[in-house]
Amino acid sequence: MTTNGLPKYADPLYQTAHDEAFSKPLFATIKTVLPPDVSGEDFALALEMLVEAVGKHAVFVGGELKEYVDPYEIPESGHERNVPSAAVCPSSVPELQAVLKVVNEYKIPVWTFSRGKNFGYGGPAPRVSGCVALDLHRMNKILEVNEKLSYAVVEPGVTFGDLYEYCAKHKLKVWPSTASLGWGSIIGNSLDRGLGFVPTGVHYENIVGMEVVLANGDVVRTGQFAMSNSPSAHITKLSFGPAIDGLFLQSNLGIVTKMGMSLTPQPQAYMACSFDVPEFEHIATVVDVFGELRRNGTLPYMVYVFYIAEWATMFGKHSEWWEGEGPIPDWRLSEMQKELDTGIWTVKFGLYGPTHVIKAQFEEVQRVTAKDAPDGRLRSALFTGEDGGLLEATSVSPLYGGVRVGIPSMWNIPMVNYYNRRDDSVGAHGAYSPIVPLDGKTVLEWAKTAKAISAEQGFDFLCDFFMHEKYAIFVTMLVFDKTSAEQRAGVDKVFCKLFDEGSKRGFAKYRAHLNHMDMNSELFDFNDHAYRRFVETLKESLDPNGVLSPGKMGIWPRRLRYLSELS
């Protein structure tokens, strides 16, 4: 599927996956909706002006909006369907400014996204039905890649795959990071605090210098990028005065149109490492041991942990692993450890840099795990450049490399099909992804709780988490067959109970689905939600007409606050 015959992706792999994602909606018809508080007559006039601004080929209505809904929507959740009134795709900052002029004149809210691939959290659908989808995928220029200083400057439509192909084509000595799926926007993922696997894989921490278009069309740049001629625009976060970059992460205060991103210098060597343990309760030891290795600098980069049931989704469907009813029993999971040659929990991490440094780091990991986690199994595979030179990412076996050496793919797409039983089944997923302190007892208790909640509705416990120095992003994947009303309702019940139990423990999600943004925002309650009140004060100043993504992350303009679930 393409929009007006124009593909969204140059890469056929991504275009095919995109088409497939929107090919089997629950509801074939896109109902006609108007923007809130806008008449049909005014909306028609505004559409004519939008066509003048960006061209007829870049404005879509009616049935053409099939790509602008949540592909994994759950009607049983009780929320109104999130449907846009139209979509507009500017290709430049001047075109974007022209769009903003129109929507401000008619007070038409827009819902901004780069590629709309944050599936499981709403994708490209708007928080408020009737918003115009502001799709930035046509702003897709790679503006600069600096090999010596290891950074790139990109527009919102540039994907992880695009940047990788550019660097490979020009034989640049850098490894860009990639998220799990290569079709996503670098800017979109980074602004939503996304993660990758190479040394610069904490994407939001590697943003250096942004250009932002405000609601009124004014353009501001951050940090040293605010100087017209600074050679340091994308090599330092230092600012003069308040640093404002963070105001535009997960934000509706402006539209990011350019971003500098730090890249990983191509290393001399890479060591792929794994550590697995046989018992569920061993996760407490794993967290404490590897958490300390993260904090003391032995493991300076991201450590990724997964449970065996989630890993199994990559190799077969639920019905292929277990023919009985309900979740896979523990005794069968023990058998699967041997079949998959993995543990009940598995840790994966990479070491990057000069060969002798990597070997020294690994020796320390060996020493510590042998002493403090003797029940585990530590394995490694070392890859080095030829004749002491730099290592080519493509020379690393995909079994050990792939996203961990910055090569994008669609490797984990099969996960969503885990519960598909019929030929017409359609896989989908959601997630509950709280921030959890990196303490063994805390993580173990939460893992037991989340596993039990999943089992109550007949689902396997599918989870992974990224270990930072002091906290984990603990993701419980909520995979389901979206053609099954029973599974849709079950997944919604699992999410709601996870959210309730997590909230009791003081956990909050690091990102949220459209329908859960107000819920998560409400948790930040200190001093009568002073944080939210502060950001909404900025919102009123920067966006007085409330046109930019109303309700995003629970931040509402005053005039549309009545649409909040908390109103």
Beta strands, then each sheet from edge to edge (+ up, - down):
strand 1: 59-60
strand 2: 86-88
strand 3: 110-113
strand 4: 132-135
strand 5: 142-146
strand 6: 151-154
strand 7: 174-175
strand 8: 207-213
strand 9: 219-221
strand 10: 255-262
strand 11: 264-265
strand 12: 269-277
strand 13: 303-307
strand 14: 345-353
strand 15: 377-384
strand 16: 427-432
strand 17: 435-437
strand 18: 462-467
strand 19: 471-481
sheet 1: 1+ 2- 4- 3-
sheet 2: 5+ 6- 10+ 8- 9+
sheet 3: 7+ 11-
sheet 4: 15+ 12- 14+ 13- 18+ 19- 16+
sheet 5: 15+ 12- 14+ 13- 18+ 19- 17+
end
